[in-house]
């Protein structure tokens, strides 16, 4: 499966990165910022394809999207470069990369909702969608598809209610009242002993989601557009909530490890296989859209070296009436790049050691 994971990673993430860089590239050209190079793939350079209007179009060895190299990116002494441009121009060029990802995500969701009859979910009923091997849930006999009605006599209307019940009885067996094939059953689950990195749900070993009603809905063009916007908003809110959920112990570090390349590769392959096997392209299209939103939003975070960090310096300049010295800003970005590279290595190793199957084995 490793080779398929690698291929899926480059086939999915490559176009996403390329679209992001095209956003920067098109905005720079339209706003008069000189561009020195637009590359397909990442360096080292394999060949210069052609040169037009002073821009080198290159092919590079690492097949992951592309990059754009504006003139004077950090040097305001270059007259027609990025750093010498007005605040409005710099802000627009920097913002256009994430914007391109959001637009692609919208288009993918729109197509997905148009071509698929989407299952209808009941937000007031919690379903078990997956069971970890050798988990307390598996040992107790819980099954995917079970609807959790009560835990220790307390009604369960959403995953937060289930989390609260597990937290309320940290060392005691829990009695799950579930609906299975239209019949009610009581199942006793003994949560695993909590460790430093365990999340509440991780102590049971079951994945949750709203329960399907058995009905589906077909979307027209306008309804699909509206649902696409809603879905992008949900993903952004989830991205914001994850750190809070980690601090509250609702999820573990292992459970959010899919942010790293190995688990993104695995999920890319799984979503593609699921769509090919079923003929339903919603899993694959919606997953690629999800990654687009996550990449676009993450890049807008006010972290130096990312687009959002560079935008932050533009906003600081607008507030202060003068810019931070280019040398100091460049130093901040360079330090941030080194820290981000270290974080990426950590996430990569963590994902290899803690694989997550988002779409099943």
N, C-alpha and C positions, 0 to 999 in steps of 0.2 A: 504493500500500500504506500510505501514511502515515496516512490517515484511518482505515483499519481497525486499524492499530496503536494509535492513540489511543483508539478505541472499545473495543478489547479490553483496553487498560490500565485504563480506568475500570470496565469491566464485571467484570474480575477483581479488581483491587485495591480497588475501592470496597467490596464486601461484606466483604472481609478486614479492612479498617480499621474498618468499621462493627461487625463482630463483636467486634473488640478493644475498642472503646469501650463496647459493650453490656456486656462483662464488667466494666469499671470501674463502669458505671452501676448494674447490678443489685446488685453487691456493696455499693456506697455506700448504696443504698436499704435493703437488708436489714440493714445494720449501723448505720443511724441517722445517716449523714452527709448533711447537707442538700445538695441539688443545685440550682443556680440555673438551668441550661440544659442541654438535650440537643438537639444540632443534627444534622440530616441534611445532609450536605455540609459544606464548610468555608467560613468567612467570606470575603467580606462577606455579611451577612444579606440574604436576599431577602424573607422574610416570617415572621411569627410564626404558626404553625399554630393553636396553642391553648395554654392555660395550665391546669395541673392540680396541685393540692397544692403550689402555689408554684413549680412547675417550668415554665419556658418551653420549649415544643417548637417548634423553628424550622427553616425551610428556608433553605439557604444556596446561594450562587451556584456555588461550585466543587464539582462532583459527584464528590467523592472521600470516600466513607465517611461519617464524622461525627465528632462530638466531644462530650465531657461536661465541664461546667464546675462542679466542686464548690465550695461556699462555702468561703472561707478556705483555699484550696489551699496558700498559703505564709504564712498569717497565723494563728498560734495564738490570737490574741485574739478570733477569731470562735468563740463557744462551741460551736456545732453544726457547725463546719466540719471539713474534712479534717485540717488541721494541728493542730487542738486535740484530735483523737481519740487514743485509746490507740495504743501501738505495734502491738498485734495488729491493730487495725482498719486502721491505715494500711498495714501490710504486706499485709493481705488485699486491700484495695481496689487497691493498686498491682499485686499479683501476678495479680489476676483478669483483667486485659486479656490478657497473654500466655497465661494458662491457657485463655481462650476460644479463642485461635488454635490451641493444641494440641488442644483438644477437637474443633474443626472439622476440623483436619487428620486426626485419627483417624477421624472420620465419613466424610470423603471417601475416604481410603484404604480403609476398610472396604467402602464401596459399590463402589469400583473393583475390589477383589479379588473381591467377590461376583459381579459382572456380567461379568467378563472371564476368559477362559482365558489365564493368564499364561505367557509363554515361560519355559522352564527354562534356566538358564545354567550353564556349566561354568567354575568359578572357576580351574581349572588351565590354561585355554586362553584366549589373548588374541586378540580379533578386531579388525580395523580397521573402524570404523563410519562414518568420514567421511574425505574427502581434500580438503584445501584446494586451490583453483585455483592454478596456477603454483607449486606447492610441489615440493620434492625428491621427495616420495612420488609425486606425479602424474607428474613427469618420468620417474621410474624405472619406472612402470607398475604400482605397487601399486593395488589396487582395494578399495572397501568390500566386506566379506565375507571378505576374505583372513584366514586364521588364521596368526598368527606363531608358527612352531615354534622357530626359532633365529635368533640374530643373531651373525654371525662364529663360528658353531659352538657358541655357548653357548645352552643350552635357555632358553626364555622361558615362564615359568609365570604371570606377572602383569605389570602395567604397570611396577611398580618394577624388575623385572629388565630390562625394555627400557630404562628410564631409565638404569640402571647401565651398560648396554652402550654407550649413546650417549655417556655421560660418559667412559667408558674410552677412546673413540676420537674425540676432539673434532675432529680435522682429517683423518680418513681415511674413505674409502668404507666402507660397511657392507654386508655380504652378508646379506640377509634370506632365510631359508628359510621359505616360506609354503605353506599348503595351500589350493588353489583348486579347487573342484568335485571334491574327492576326490583331486586329484593334487598332488604336491609340486613346487614351482618355486623356483629361486634367483634373487633379484632384487637388483641392486646399487644402493644408495641413497647419494648424496653429500649429506650434511647441509649446510644453508645455514650460511654463516659466522655465528657467534654475535655478537649485538650486546648492548648494555646491557640491553634490556628483553626479550630472547628467553628463552623457557623451553626446556628440553631437548627436549620433544616438539614445540614450535614450530619447532625447526630441521628437523624432518622434514615437518611439515604433515599429520599424520594423527591422527585422533581414535580412542581405544581404549575398549574395554569387553570384559567377559567374553564369550566365544563362546556363542551359542545352541546348544543340543543338538538342536533340531528338535522337542522335546517341549513340551507345555504341561501346566499343572496347574490344576485347578479347586479353589477354596477354599470350604469351608462357613463358616457364621457364626463359629464359634469359631476356626477356623484363620485366617480373614480378620482377625479381631480381633488375634490374635497377630502376624501378619505386619505389620499396621498399626503396632503398637507397635515392632516391629523396624525398620521403615522410618523412623519418626520418630527412633529412636536413631541410625540410619545418617546421616541428614541432619544431626543435631546434631554427630556426630563429624566429618563432612565440613566443617561450618562451623568447627569448632575447628582442623581440620588445614590449612585453606587458607592461613592466615598462615605456618605452618611450611613448606608446599610452596612458597610464594613465596620465602621466605628460602633454601630449598635449591635454587631454580632449577628445580623440577619443573614449575611452571606460570608463565606470565608475567602481568603486570598486565592485558594485553589479554584473556587467556583467562578471567579472573574478572570481566570487565567487566559480565557479565549482572546484577550486583547493582544496576545503575542503572536508572532509569525507562525509557530508550529500549529497552534490551535486554529488560527485563521485558515491555514492551509488545509487542515483536517476538515474543518467545517465547510470549506469551499468544495472539497471533493464529495463530502457527504450530501450537501444540498444539490449538487449537480447529479449525483447518482440517483437521489430520490426523485428529482424531476424527470430524468430519463426513464426511470423504471415505471413511473406512474403516468407519464405524459402530461403532468400538471407542472407548469413552469413557475407557479407561485413561490415554492420554497427557494428556488435558485435566484429568481429575480428579486425577491424581497430580501434575501441575504445580501446580495450585491448592493442593493439600495441601502441596507443597514450599514454596511461598511463605508459607503460613501458619506452618509450622514455622520458616522462616528469620526471619520478622518477629517471631514470639513469642520465639525464642531471642535474637535481636539486642536486643530490648527489655529482656531480663533481664541484659544485660551491665552491669557496674558502671560505667557512663559517666554522668556528670551530665547531667541533662535527660531521660534515658530512664527508664523505670520502674525498671530495675535500679540506676541511679544514685540515685534517690530511696529505693529499698529499702536501699541502702548506708548512707544517712544514718540510717535507722531502726535498722539493725543497730549502727552506731557509737554511737547513743544508748543502746542496750541494753547495750553493752559499757562505755561510759564512765559510765553512770548519770545523764547529763544530755545534753541535746540541743545540737547546734551552733546558734548563734544564727540565727534565721530570716532576718535580713538577710544574714548571710554565706552561708547555704545558697542563698538566692535569687540572690545575686550569682554564685555558682559555676554554678548552673543557667543563668543568663542568658548568661554567657561561653561555656558549653558549647553553648548553642543557636546562638550566632553562629558558632562553629567548625563545628558540624554542618551549618549552612546553607551555609557555604563549601565543606565537603567534598561536599555534595550537588550544588552547582553544578559542582565539578570532575568528579565522577562522571558527571553529565549530559552535559557537554561531551565527556568521554572516550568515553562510550558512543556518542555521535553520530559520532565520528571512528573508532571501532573497533567496528563492529557485529559481533555474533556470532549465527549461526544455529544455535540449539540443536536445532531439529527439522528442519533442512534449509531450502532456499530457499523 
